[in-house]
Amino acid sequence: QVQLVESGGGLVHPGGSLRLSCVASGLTFNYYRMSWYRQAPGKERDFVAGMNGDGRIRKYDDSVKGRFTISRDNARNTVYLQMNSLQPEDTAIYFCKARSPGDDVYWGQGTQVTVSS
């Protein structure tokens, strides 16, 4: 049974930082492309950042380039999202997604990030 568990969300002031973590179990972690998505109230779930299994290929949405960094520790089955210079428009529920080479997809339950003064 595959499980993805996110943590690290919270309330932060504009300009602040947070680091999200997503721990995976029940899968061969290094085979999976890991991504972060976010969903603001009343909006669709959007791609934020993604990384392939060995960590050599990373992609970011333009809205977070230069502020967010995705990384992974395959020994710990964990993917991270370091978020700096947070702004109110970054407020959303952040979800972790795992996708296998065969296109099996799994989602975590999400963690809330609120940026407010």
C-alpha positions in Angstrom: 0.0 0.0 0.0 1.5 3.3 -1.1 1.4 6.2 1.3 2.6 9.7 0.8 2.6 11.9 4.0 3.3 15.6 3.7 4.4 17.8 6.6 5.9 21.2 7.3 3.1 23.5 6.3 1.9 26.4 8.5 1.4 30.1 8.9 4.2 32.4 7.8 4.6 36.1 7.2 5.3 37.5 3.7 9.0 37.1 2.9 9.3 34.1 5.2 10.3 30.5 4.5 9.0 27.0 5.0 10.3 23.6 4.1 7.8 20.9 3.2 8.5 17.2 3.5 6.8 14.2 1.9 7.7 10.8 3.1 6.8 7.9 0.8 6.2 4.2 1.8 5.1 1.1 -0.1 7.0 1.9 -3.3 10.5 1.8 -4.8 11.1 5.4 -4.2 14.0 6.0 -6.6 12.0 4.7 -9.5 9.4 7.5 -9.1 9.3 11.0 -10.3 8.2 13.2 -7.4 6.4 16.4 -7.7 4.7 19.1 -5.7 1.4 20.7 -6.6 -0.7 23.2 -4.9 -4.4 24.1 -4.8 -5.7 27.5 -3.7 -9.3 27.9 -2.6 -11.6 27.9 -5.6 -8.8 27.0 -8.0 -7.5 24.0 -9.8 -4.5 22.0 -8.5 -1.4 23.3 -10.2 2.1 22.0 -10.8 4.8 23.7 -8.6 8.0 21.6 -9.0 9.1 18.2 -10.0 12.2 16.0 -10.0 13.1 12.7 -11.6 14.2 9.6 -9.7 17.9 10.3 -9.6 17.4 14.0 -9.0 19.2 15.2 -12.1 16.2 16.7 -13.8 14.2 19.4 -12.0 11.4 21.6 -13.3 9.6 24.5 -11.8 6.6 26.6 -12.5 7.6 30.1 -13.5 5.8 31.5 -10.5 8.2 29.9 -8.1 11.5 29.8 -10.0 14.3 31.3 -7.9 12.3 31.1 -4.7 11.4 27.4 -4.3 13.8 24.4 -4.5 12.8 20.8 -4.8 15.2 18.1 -3.5 15.0 14.4 -2.5 16.8 12.0 -0.3 16.3 8.5 -1.8 17.8 6.9 1.3 15.0 8.4 3.4 12.2 8.0 0.8 11.6 11.7 1.2 11.1 14.7 -1.1 11.4 18.2 0.1 10.2 21.6 -1.1 12.2 24.6 0.3 10.1 27.7 -0.1 11.7 31.1 0.4 10.4 34.7 -0.1 6.8 33.4 0.4 4.0 35.7 -0.7 0.3 35.7 0.0 -0.4 34.3 -3.5 1.6 31.2 -2.4 -1.2 30.4 0.1 -2.6 26.9 -0.8 -2.8 23.3 0.1 0.4 21.7 -1.1 0.3 18.1 -2.3 3.0 15.6 -3.0 2.7 13.4 -6.1 4.5 10.2 -7.1 4.5 8.9 -10.6 6.1 5.6 -11.7 7.6 5.0 -15.1 4.4 3.1 -15.9 2.3 6.1 -15.0 1.0 4.8 -11.7 0.1 8.0 -9.8 -0.2 8.5 -6.0 -1.1 11.6 -4.0 -0.6 12.7 -0.5 -3.3 14.2 1.7 -1.8 17.7 1.5 -0.4 20.3 3.9 -1.8 23.8 4.3 0.5 26.8 3.7 -0.8 30.2 4.7 1.2 33.4 4.0 -0.3 36.3 5.8 0.7 39.3 7.8 
